[in-house]
């Protein structure tokens, strides 16, 4: 769904990852302008969504990561922002909010 929103707005989605470890590997490979990362994603090698953000920020302190969360995950969102995420969007997605977050991440 997120991919569809971004593509409709003219953004290129260059990769997707099924877990935190894959997300880190994809970041190293693709170096995207912006990353969206689900806070709750399958753990691999003890890495979850927040762990993925921390690792991506170690690789590239300038990385632009937007966290994806469900309602009620406020404490996890705060932890992700402290780890280096630039913004967050909540499910269910509002296309205007998704675009706003991506545009803001690209500018900052």
C-alpha positions in Angstrom: 0.0 0.0 0.0 2.8 2.4 0.9 4.6 1.6 -2.3 1.5 2.3 -4.3 1.0 5.7 -2.7 4.6 6.7 -3.4 4.5 5.4 -7.0 1.3 7.4 -7.7 3.1 10.5 -6.5 5.9 9.9 -8.9 8.5 8.5 -6.5 10.6 5.5 -7.5 10.5 2.6 -5.1 13.9 1.0 -5.6 13.7 -1.9 -3.2 11.7 -3.6 -0.4 12.9 -5.8 2.4 11.1 -8.4 4.4 13.0 -8.1 7.7 15.4 -5.8 9.5 18.6 -7.6 8.3 17.4 -7.5 4.7 16.6 -3.7 5.1 20.1 -3.0 6.2 21.6 -5.0 3.3 19.2 -3.3 0.8 20.3 0.1 2.2 24.0 -0.7 1.7 23.3 -1.9 -1.8 20.9 0.8 -3.0 21.7 3.9 -1.0 18.1 5.3 -1.4 17.2 8.9 -0.9 14.6 7.9 1.7 13.9 4.7 3.6 10.5 3.8 5.1 11.0 1.2 7.9 8.3 -0.5 9.9 8.8 -0.3 13.6 7.5 -3.9 14.0 9.2 -6.1 11.5 10.4 -9.7 11.8 13.5 -10.0 13.9 16.6 -11.5 12.3 19.9 -11.8 14.1 18.2 -9.9 17.0 17.4 -6.9 14.8 14.0 -5.4 14.6 12.8 -2.1 13.0 14.5 0.1 15.6 17.7 -2.0 15.3 17.6 -1.5 11.6 17.4 2.2 12.0 20.4 2.2 14.4 22.4 0.1 11.9 21.5 2.2 8.9 22.5 5.4 10.8 25.9 3.8 11.7 26.4 3.1 8.0 25.2 6.6 6.9 24.6 9.3 9.6 22.9 11.3 6.9 20.3 8.6 6.1 16.7 9.8 5.9 14.5 7.2 7.6 10.8 7.5 8.1 9.3 5.0 10.6 6.0 3.3 9.9 3.9 2.5 12.9 0.5 1.5 14.0 -1.5 3.6 16.4 -0.5 3.0 20.0 3.2 2.6 19.4 4.2 6.0 20.7 7.0 4.8 22.9 8.6 2.9 20.0 8.2 5.9 17.7 10.1 8.1 20.3 12.8 5.4 20.5 13.1 5.3 16.7 13.4 9.1 16.5 16.1 9.1 19.1 17.9 6.5 17.1 17.9 8.8 14.1 14.6 8.5 12.2 13.5 11.8 10.7 9.8 11.3 10.9 7.0 8.7 11.2 3.8 7.8 9.5 1.0 5.8 11.0 -1.3 3.0 9.6 -3.8 3.2 8.1 -1.9 5.5 5.6 -3.2 8.9 4.6 -1.6 9.6 1.2 -1.2 13.3 2.0 0.7 12.5 5.2 3.0 10.0 3.5 3.9 12.6 0.8 4.4 15.3 3.4 6.8 13.1 5.4 8.8 12.1 2.4 9.1 15.6 1.1 10.1 16.9 4.5 12.8 14.1 4.8 14.2 15.0 1.3 14.5 18.7 2.3 16.1 18.1 5.6 
